[in-house]
């Protein structure tokens, strides 16, 4: 162990030496081929046992440990195709001689053994220069051919007597030895950096462990070696051209685009509003990947509970866990199988087709459809003849498109579903016919907290060009500061209640703090008065939704008659209609924001056109496109049903 410390110390010293030299990006010629010579000292360490030296001499006591300092010399070749990786080859003389520790024979007589064991060696190695400087590492193998196996043995019976040493050669010497080694070195340039002829001086150390290094085919003598030396290397390449000094370019000041900061706040911020929501039913049941059973997140009744189920009291039958932002809406959707069973019982002539779509096989899709059929038959008592099932590998309107490469897990989860198809009008949306028509919506009466017209909107025009991000500091009359952000989009909305807290009203200072792309700070300020307001009990808003498929034009075409003949007639005189569009989180956020606004404008135009046709100009419109903004999205994006419901335009009708 103490001898190994010497090896480790040498390695540590070379590492410290190399890292203490200040790294400089000095451009100099880099020859690929180098030739040179090296000289080193071997520190040989003996372990194991040797006692029978040859056929004529066996020592009375066995020798175990020893060491020796011996020379090593080589001719070397290096090939460096890149600045990081290269190859090395040393062909040289490798002396592994040394003296064993003195041992005492049974007669308490000292015994000594010295050897001049040596080899001709060939040592190929891989060279790695990890830091692009002079420091390099290398690892390789060695083939050694024995050229000297002599020894000198002494045995002293009487310390006062003189005995001649016995000289001989070891028997059973392995003529060929194959072993390995690892080392570290540092190239120190000696020539000018512009010269084509490059010379470097390279101190190095290496360690040759005992693996494979057993000099003899008998007994257990093994040796390991630490080698420290220096090499001189010569390489030739093309000289570097002398570069003219590059003139320093004039510093051009960075021009920060002008930004406009504005705050849009409703005159009165409603705390909450009673709302009668006509909630669309997505006619899909989504299945977990790898399963053909109806997921537990859907509300599955027992047969004894069917008589108590009412479509108007869905809050009684709540899912085990709600994952979206709108518990009310997801409660309605997760009761879709119960709503369907209840409607089919009320309309005995109605029929449905269940089409299962699995990314694996049509048979698996059919099994998914059969799971839904079994539930309707076993729990609601629907006659099996009223339900047909088929299986496909892709739905008719798939989320995953051919050639797509992004967000494939979410898209495939969206496509693993059972579609409910019917031509029975009593099951379907008003004014619609055909097997691809959505199911009739459900009506929900609820309290809507923080309605959209309670939001305070902050606009920072040109923020995408001027800033890497921006944030808000909102200060009230008492100097209390609230922090919001950071944001990257130009427009964000925050519920007024979130700013006011328990206050009924207050004057606020709004500071927009933007960070430019080169790290500078830009600050804009404005002030607003915010006032909370509770609508009267007799005021009830209405909400309708349009759900979009990937095929936007077909979705709008399907809903056009519904918007014109169902929604528009419900708008009271002098009402405000807030149309706000959303998307799921799949796709590019910028494109999603544009898409949501385009969808919202399409819906608004249909309603506005119908109002104009009836000679009405009393309705005020607000149109918003929020894209996938998670701060205002109606649902989450973890589950496929949430993503499908986020592909929506919501119409809020607010009485005057």
C-alpha positions in Angstrom: 0.0 0.0 0.0 2.8 2.5 0.9 4.4 1.8 -2.5 1.1 2.6 -4.3 1.0 5.9 -2.5 4.1 6.9 -4.6 2.2 6.2 -7.8 -0.9 8.1 -6.8 1.2 11.1 -5.6 3.0 11.3 -9.0 -0.4 11.3 -10.8 -1.8 14.0 -8.5 1.3 16.2 -9.0 1.0 16.1 -12.8 -2.7 16.9 -12.7 -2.1 19.8 -10.4 0.8 21.0 -12.6 -1.4 20.8 -15.7 -4.4 22.6 -14.2 -2.3 25.3 -12.6 -1.1 26.5 -16.0 -3.5 29.1 -17.2 -5.6 27.8 -20.1 -5.2 30.0 -23.1 -6.8 29.7 -26.5 -3.5 30.0 -28.4 -3.9 29.3 -32.0 -0.9 27.3 -33.3 -0.4 24.6 -36.0 -1.6 21.2 -35.0 0.3 18.4 -36.8 -1.7 15.2 -37.1 1.5 12.9 -37.1 4.1 13.1 -34.4 7.4 11.2 -34.0 9.6 11.1 -30.9 11.5 9.3 -28.2 10.8 8.9 -24.5 12.8 8.0 -21.4 11.3 7.0 -18.0 11.9 5.3 -14.7 9.9 2.2 -13.8 9.0 1.8 -10.1 8.4 -2.0 -10.1 6.4 -3.6 -7.2 6.6 -7.3 -6.6 3.9 -9.4 -4.9 3.0 -13.0 -4.7 5.4 -15.9 -4.1 8.5 -17.3 -5.8 10.8 -20.0 -4.4 11.9 -22.5 -7.0 14.1 -20.4 -9.1 15.0 -23.0 -11.7 15.5 -26.8 -11.9 18.8 -26.7 -10.0 18.0 -24.1 -7.3 15.2 -23.9 -4.7 15.5 -21.3 -2.0 15.0 -22.6 1.6 12.4 -19.8 2.2 10.0 -18.2 -0.3 10.3 -14.6 -1.5 7.1 -12.5 -1.5 7.5 -8.7 -1.9 10.0 -6.5 -3.5 10.6 -3.4 -5.6 13.1 -1.8 -8.0 13.8 1.3 -10.0 14.7 0.5 -13.6 15.0 2.3 -16.9 12.5 2.4 -19.7 13.0 3.9 -23.2 11.0 3.9 -26.4 10.5 5.3 -29.9 7.0 6.7 -30.2 4.5 7.6 -32.9 1.3 9.6 -32.3 -1.6 10.2 -34.7 -4.1 12.9 -33.8 -6.9 13.2 -36.4 -8.9 15.5 -34.1 -8.0 17.8 -31.2 -9.7 15.4 -28.7 -9.0 11.8 -29.9 -5.8 10.2 -31.1 -3.7 7.1 -31.1 -0.2 6.4 -29.6 2.3 3.6 -30.2 5.5 3.1 -28.1 8.1 0.5 -29.1 10.8 0.2 -26.5 13.0 -1.5 -23.9 11.1 -2.2 -20.6 13.2 -3.2 -17.6 11.1 -4.8 -14.8 14.1 -5.7 -12.5 14.3 -5.3 -8.8 15.2 -6.8 -5.4 12.9 -8.9 -3.3 12.7 -8.1 0.4 15.2 -10.1 2.4 13.8 -13.3 4.0 15.1 -15.6 6.7 15.6 -19.3 6.0 14.7 -22.0 8.7 18.3 -21.7 10.0 17.8 -17.9 10.5 20.1 -17.3 7.6 19.4 -14.2 5.4 18.4 -14.8 1.8 18.4 -12.2 -1.0 17.2 -12.3 -4.5 17.7 -9.7 -7.3 16.6 -9.9 -10.9 17.3 -8.0 -14.1 14.1 -9.1 -15.7 13.4 -7.1 -18.9 11.3 -7.1 -22.1 11.0 -5.6 -25.5 7.5 -4.1 -25.5 4.9 -2.8 -28.0 2.4 -0.5 -26.3 -0.6 0.9 -28.4 -3.0 3.3 -26.7 -5.9 5.6 -27.3 -5.2 9.3 -26.5 -7.9 11.6 -25.2 -7.4 15.4 -24.8 -10.6 16.3 -22.9 -10.0 20.0 -22.2 -8.5 21.1 -25.6 -5.3 22.0 -23.8 -2.0 20.2 -23.2 -3.4 17.7 -20.7 -4.1 14.3 -22.2 -5.1 10.9 -20.9 -4.3 7.6 -22.5 -5.3 3.9 -22.0 -4.0 0.9 -23.8 -2.5 -2.6 -23.8 1.0 -3.9 -23.9 2.7 -6.8 -25.6 6.0 -7.7 -23.9 8.6 -10.2 -25.2 11.1 -11.4 -22.6 14.7 -10.7 -23.4 16.4 -11.1 -20.0 15.4 -13.5 -17.2 18.6 -13.5 -15.1 18.8 -13.4 -11.3 21.4 -13.2 -8.5 20.7 -15.2 -5.4 22.7 -15.0 -2.1 22.4 -17.2 1.0 24.5 -16.3 4.1 25.2 -19.0 6.6 27.6 -16.9 8.6 27.5 -13.1 8.4 31.2 -12.9 8.9 32.0 -15.3 6.0 32.1 -14.3 2.3 30.0 -16.3 -0.1 29.8 -15.9 -3.8 26.4 -15.0 -5.2 24.7 -17.6 -7.4 23.8 -16.2 -10.8 21.3 -17.9 -13.1 18.2 -17.7 -15.1 14.6 -18.2 -14.0 12.9 -21.3 -15.4 9.3 -21.3 -16.6 9.5 -17.6 -17.7 6.5 -16.5 -19.8 8.1 -15.5 -23.1 5.0 -13.4 -24.1 3.1 -11.2 -21.7 -0.1 -9.2 -22.5 -1.2 -6.5 -20.0 -2.8 -3.1 -19.8 -2.0 0.4 -18.6 -3.5 3.9 -18.2 -1.7 7.2 -17.9 -1.7 11.0 -18.0 0.6 13.5 -19.7 1.0 17.1 -20.6 2.3 18.6 -23.9 4.5 21.7 -23.4 5.1 23.5 -26.7 8.8 24.4 -27.3 8.5 26.0 -30.8 6.9 29.2 -32.0 3.2 29.1 -32.4 3.5 30.2 -36.1 6.2 27.7 -37.0 5.3 24.7 -39.3 7.8 22.5 -37.3 6.3 21.9 -33.9 8.3 20.4 -31.0 6.8 19.6 -27.6 8.1 18.2 -24.3 5.7 15.9 -22.6 6.1 14.7 -19.0 4.0 11.7 -18.3 3.1 9.1 -15.7 1.4 5.7 -16.2 0.3 2.8 -14.1 0.6 -0.8 -15.2 -1.4 -3.0 -12.8 -0.6 -6.6 -12.0 -3.4 -7.9 -14.2 -1.8 -10.2 -16.8 1.7 -9.5 -15.5 2.8 -12.8 -14.1 6.5 -13.3 -15.2 6.4 -17.1 -14.7 4.0 -19.9 -15.5 4.6 -21.4 -12.1 4.1 -20.0 -8.6 2.3 -16.7 -8.1 4.9 -14.0 -8.5 3.2 -10.9 -10.1 4.4 -7.3 -10.6 2.9 -3.9 -11.2 4.7 -0.8 -12.3 4.4 3.0 -12.0 6.2 4.8 -14.7 7.3 8.4 -14.7 9.2 10.0 -17.6 9.4 12.5 -20.3 9.0 12.4 -24.1 10.1 14.8 -26.8 7.9 14.9 -29.9 8.3 16.4 -33.4 5.5 17.2 -35.8 5.2 19.1 -39.1 2.3 20.9 -40.7 1.5 24.0 -42.7 2.4 27.3 -41.0 -0.5 29.6 -40.0 -0.9 32.7 -42.1 -0.2 36.0 -40.4 -3.5 37.6 -39.6 -4.0 41.3 -40.0 -5.5 42.9 -36.9 -9.3 43.0 -37.1 -10.6 46.5 -36.7 -12.9 47.0 -33.8 -16.5 47.5 -35.0 -18.3 50.5 -33.8 -20.6 49.8 -30.9 -24.2 50.1 -32.1 -26.6 50.9 -29.3 -29.4 48.4 -28.9 -32.8 50.0 -29.8 -35.6 48.7 -27.6 -38.9 48.7 -29.4 -41.4 51.0 -27.9 -44.1 49.2 -25.8 -47.5 50.4 -24.8 -48.9 49.3 -21.4 -52.6 49.5 -20.8 -55.1 48.2 -18.2 -58.7 47.3 -19.2 -61.0 46.9 -16.2 -64.8 46.5 -16.1 -66.6 49.4 -14.5 -68.0 47.0 -11.9 -66.4 43.7 -11.2 -69.0 40.9 -10.6 -68.0 38.6 -7.7 -70.2 35.8 -8.9 -73.2 35.2 -11.1 -76.0 32.7 -11.2 -75.8 31.0 -14.6 -77.9 28.5 -16.5 -75.4 26.6 -18.6 -76.3 24.5 -21.6 -73.4 22.1 -21.4 -72.5 20.1 -24.5 -72.0 16.3 -24.2 -69.0 15.0 -26.0 -70.2 11.7 -27.5 -66.9 9.9 -26.7 -65.9 7.6 -23.8 -62.1 7.6 -23.5 -60.2 4.5 -22.5 -56.8 4.3 -20.8 -53.9 3.0 -22.9 -53.6 -0.8 -22.5 -57.1 -1.3 -21.1 -60.5 -2.2 -22.5 -62.4 -1.5 -19.3 -64.3 1.7 -18.7 -62.0 4.0 -16.6 -62.9 4.6 -13.0 -63.1 8.3 -13.5 -66.5 7.8 -15.2 -69.5 7.6 -12.8 -70.7 3.9 -12.9 -73.9 3.2 -11.1 -75.2 0.1 -9.5 -78.5 -1.3 -10.8 -80.2 -0.3 -7.6 -79.2 3.3 -8.1 -80.7 3.8 -11.6 -84.2 4.7 -10.3 -82.7 7.6 -8.4 -80.7 9.0 -11.3 -81.9 12.3 -12.7 -80.2 14.3 -15.5 -81.2 17.5 -13.7 -79.5 16.4 -10.4 -76.0 15.3 -11.6 -74.4 16.7 -8.5 -75.7 13.7 -6.6 -73.6 11.3 -8.6 -70.1 12.8 -8.5 -66.9 11.2 -10.0 -64.4 9.6 -7.6 -61.8 12.3 -8.5 -62.2 15.4 -10.5 -59.2 16.5 -12.6 -60.4 19.6 -14.4 -60.8 23.3 -13.4 -64.5 23.0 -13.8 -65.9 20.4 -11.4 -69.4 21.1 -12.6 -68.7 20.5 -16.2 -66.7 17.4 -15.7 -69.3 16.0 -13.3 -71.8 16.3 -16.2 -69.5 14.7 -18.7 -68.4 11.8 -16.5 -72.1 10.9 -16.2 -72.4 10.5 -19.9 -73.1 6.8 -19.8 -75.9 7.3 -17.2 -77.4 10.2 -19.2 -77.4 8.0 -22.3 -78.9 5.0 -20.5 -81.6 7.2 -18.9 -82.5 8.8 -22.2 -82.7 5.4 -24.0 -85.1 4.1 -21.3 -87.3 7.2 -21.8 -87.3 6.6 -25.5 -87.6 2.9 -26.1 -87.4 3.2 -29.9 -84.0 4.9 -29.8 -80.9 3.0 -31.0 -77.2 3.6 -30.9 -74.0 2.3 -32.5 -70.8 2.1 -30.4 -67.6 2.3 -32.4 -64.4 1.5 -30.5 -61.1 2.8 -31.8 -57.8 1.2 -30.6 -54.3 1.9 -31.9 -53.6 -1.8 -31.6 -56.3 -3.8 -33.4 -59.9 -3.6 -34.5 -60.7 -6.5 -32.2 -59.5 -4.5 -29.2 -61.6 -1.5 -30.3 -64.6 -3.9 -30.5 -63.9 -5.1 -26.9 -63.9 -1.4 -25.7 -67.3 -0.9 -27.3 -68.6 -4.2 -25.8 -67.6 -2.9 -22.3 -69.8 0.2 -22.8 -72.7 -2.0 -24.2 -72.4 -4.4 -21.2 -72.8 -1.5 -18.8 -75.9 -0.1 -20.5 -77.4 -3.6 -20.8 -76.6 -4.9 -17.3 -77.2 -1.7 -15.3 -79.9 0.2 -17.3 -81.6 -2.9 -18.7 -81.3 -1.7 -22.4 -82.2 -4.5 -24.8 -79.0 -5.7 -26.5 -80.6 -5.5 -29.9 -80.8 -1.7 -29.6 -77.0 -1.4 -29.4 -74.6 -2.5 -32.1 -70.8 -2.5 -31.7 -67.9 -2.3 -34.2 -64.1 -1.9 -33.9 -61.6 0.3 -35.8 -57.9 1.2 -35.4 -58.6 4.9 -35.9 -61.6 7.1 -35.2 -63.3 8.8 -38.2 -61.9 12.2 -37.1 -58.5 11.3 -35.5 -56.4 13.5 -33.4 -53.1 11.9 -34.6 -52.4 12.8 -38.2 -50.3 10.8 -40.6 -46.7 11.8 -40.5 -47.0 13.6 -37.1 -44.0 13.4 -34.8 -44.8 15.6 -31.8 -46.9 14.9 -28.7 -47.8 11.5 -30.0 -48.6 10.0 -26.5 -51.4 12.6 -25.9 -52.7 12.3 -29.5 -52.9 8.5 -29.3 -54.6 8.7 -25.9 -57.2 11.1 -27.6 -57.8 8.5 -30.3 -58.4 5.6 -27.9 -62.1 6.0 -27.5 -65.6 4.7 -28.1 -67.8 6.9 -30.2 -71.6 7.0 -29.6 -73.5 7.3 -32.9 -77.2 7.5 -33.4 -79.9 8.6 -35.8 -82.6 8.9 -33.0 -83.5 12.6 -32.8 -84.5 12.3 -29.1 -80.9 11.6 -28.2 -79.3 14.3 -30.3 -78.7 18.1 -30.4 -81.6 20.2 -31.6 -81.9 20.8 -35.3 -79.4 18.1 -36.1 -79.8 14.8 -37.9 -77.4 12.0 -38.9 -75.2 9.5 -37.1 -72.3 11.9 -36.5 -74.4 14.5 -34.5 -73.4 15.3 -30.9 -75.7 14.2 -28.1 -78.3 16.7 -26.7 -76.6 19.0 -24.2 -77.5 19.0 -20.5 -78.7 22.0 -18.6 -76.8 23.0 -15.4 -77.9 25.7 -12.9 -74.9 26.9 -10.8 -73.1 29.8 -9.4 -70.3 31.0 -11.6 -67.4 32.4 -9.6 -65.1 35.0 -11.2 -67.1 35.3 -14.5 -65.1 36.4 -17.5 -66.3 40.0 -17.3 -64.8 40.2 -13.9 -61.3 39.9 -15.3 -58.8 42.8 -15.4 -56.9 42.6 -18.7 -53.3 43.9 -19.1 -51.9 44.6 -22.5 -48.2 45.1 -23.2 -48.0 45.8 -27.0 -44.8 44.7 -28.7 -43.6 42.8 -25.6 -42.7 39.8 -27.7 -40.2 42.0 -29.6 -39.0 44.1 -26.7 -38.8 41.7 -23.7 -37.8 38.2 -22.8 -40.4 38.5 -20.1 -42.4 40.9 -18.0 -44.2 41.0 -14.7 -46.7 43.1 -12.7 -46.5 44.9 -9.4 -49.9 46.0 -8.1 -49.8 48.5 -5.2 -53.0 49.4 -3.2 -53.7 52.6 -1.2 -51.9 51.2 1.9 -48.7 50.5 0.0 -49.3 46.7 0.0 -47.7 45.2 -3.2 -48.8 42.1 -5.0 -46.7 40.4 -7.6 -47.9 38.6 -10.7 -45.9 36.9 -13.5 -43.5 36.6 -15.2 -45.3 36.5 -18.5 -44.2 36.2 -22.1 -47.4 36.9 -24.0 -48.7 40.4 -24.9 -52.0 40.1 -23.0 -52.9 38.5 -19.7 -56.1 38.5 -17.6 -56.5 38.3 -13.8 -59.8 38.0 -11.9 -60.6 41.4 -10.3 -61.5 39.5 -7.1 -57.9 38.1 -6.9 -56.5 41.7 -6.9 -59.1 43.2 -4.5 -59.3 40.4 -2.1 -61.8 41.3 0.7 -62.0 45.0 -0.4 -65.1 46.3 -2.0 -63.1 48.8 -4.0 -59.7 50.5 -4.2 -57.4 52.7 -6.2 -54.4 50.7 -7.5 -51.1 51.5 -9.1 -50.0 49.0 -11.8 -46.3 48.8 -12.6 -45.3 46.7 -15.6 -41.6 45.7 -15.3 -40.1 44.3 -18.5 -36.7 42.6 -18.9 -35.2 43.1 -22.3 -33.3 40.4 -24.2 -30.0 42.0 -23.2 -30.9 42.1 -19.5 -32.0 45.8 -19.2 -35.2 46.7 -17.3 -38.0 48.9 -18.6 -40.8 50.1 -16.3 -44.3 51.5 -17.3 -47.0 52.6 -14.9 -50.7 53.3 -14.9 -53.5 53.6 -12.3 -57.1 52.3 -12.1 -60.0 52.1 -9.6 -61.4 48.7 -9.1 -65.0 48.1 -7.8 -66.5 44.8 -6.8 -70.2 44.3 -7.5 -72.7 41.6 -6.7 -75.4 41.1 -9.3 -79.0 41.0 -8.0 -80.6 37.7 -7.2 -83.0 37.9 -10.1 -80.2 38.3 -12.6 -79.3 35.0 -14.3 -76.7 34.6 -17.1 -76.8 32.0 -19.8 -73.9 30.0 -21.1 -73.6 28.0 -24.3 -70.6 26.1 -25.7 -69.4 25.1 -29.2 -67.1 22.1 -29.2 -64.6 21.9 -32.1 -63.1 18.9 -33.8 -59.8 19.0 -35.7 -61.9 19.8 -38.8 -62.9 23.4 -37.9 -65.1 24.1 -40.9 -67.3 21.0 -40.3 -67.7 22.0 -36.6 -68.9 25.5 -37.5 -71.2 24.1 -40.2 -72.8 21.7 -37.7 -73.3 24.4 -35.1 -74.5 27.2 -37.4 -78.2 26.3 -37.2 -77.9 25.7 -33.5 -76.4 29.1 -32.9 -78.9 30.9 -35.1 -82.1 29.1 -33.9 -81.3 28.1 -30.4 -78.8 30.5 -28.9 -79.5 33.9 -30.6 -83.3 34.0 -29.7 -82.3 33.6 -26.0 -80.3 36.9 -26.0 -82.3 39.5 -24.1 -82.5 43.2 -25.1 -79.4 45.3 -24.4 -77.4 42.2 -23.2 -73.7 41.8 -23.4 -72.4 38.7 -25.2 -68.9 37.6 -24.3 -67.5 35.1 -26.8 -64.2 33.5 -25.7 -62.3 30.8 -27.5 -59.8 28.2 -26.2 -57.6 25.3 -27.4 -56.0 22.3 -25.8 -52.2 22.3 -25.0 -51.2 20.3 -28.1 -49.5 22.3 -30.8 -47.7 25.6 -30.9 -48.9 28.2 -28.3 -48.8 31.1 -30.8 -50.8 29.2 -33.4 -53.2 28.0 -30.7 -53.9 31.6 -29.6 -54.6 32.7 -33.2 -56.8 29.6 -33.7 -58.9 30.2 -30.6 -59.5 33.8 -31.7 -60.5 32.8 -35.2 -63.0 30.3 -33.8 -64.4 32.9 -31.4 -64.9 35.4 -34.3 -66.6 32.7 -36.4 -69.1 32.1 -33.7 -69.6 35.8 -33.1 -70.2 36.5 -36.8 -72.9 33.8 -36.9 -74.8 35.3 -33.9 -74.3 38.9 -35.1 -75.6 38.1 -38.6 -78.7 36.5 -37.2 -79.3 39.5 -34.9 -78.9 41.9 -37.8 -81.3 39.8 -39.9 -83.9 40.3 -37.1 -83.2 44.1 -37.1 -81.4 44.1 -33.7 -78.4 46.3 -32.9 -78.8 46.5 -29.1 -76.3 43.7 -28.2 -72.7 44.5 -27.2 -70.0 41.9 -28.1 -66.7 41.1 -26.5 -64.5 38.6 -28.3 -61.4 36.9 -26.7 -59.0 34.2 -27.9 -57.0 32.7 -25.0 -55.5 29.7 -26.8 -54.0 27.2 -24.4 -53.4 29.7 -21.6 -53.6 27.6 -18.5 -54.5 30.6 -16.3 -58.0 30.8 -17.9 -58.5 27.5 -19.6 -61.9 26.0 -18.6 -60.4 22.5 -18.1 -57.0 20.9 -17.5 -54.9 19.1 -20.2 -53.9 15.9 -18.5 -56.8 13.7 -19.7 -58.1 13.3 -23.3 -61.7 14.4 -22.3 -60.2 17.6 -20.8 -58.3 18.4 -23.9 -61.4 17.8 -26.1 -63.5 20.1 -24.0 -60.8 22.8 -24.2 -61.2 22.9 -28.0 -64.2 25.2 -27.4 -65.8 28.5 -27.8 -67.9 29.6 -24.9 -70.8 32.1 -25.2 -71.7 34.0 -22.0 -74.9 36.0 -22.3 -75.0 38.7 -19.6 -78.3 40.6 -19.0 -78.1 44.4 -18.9 
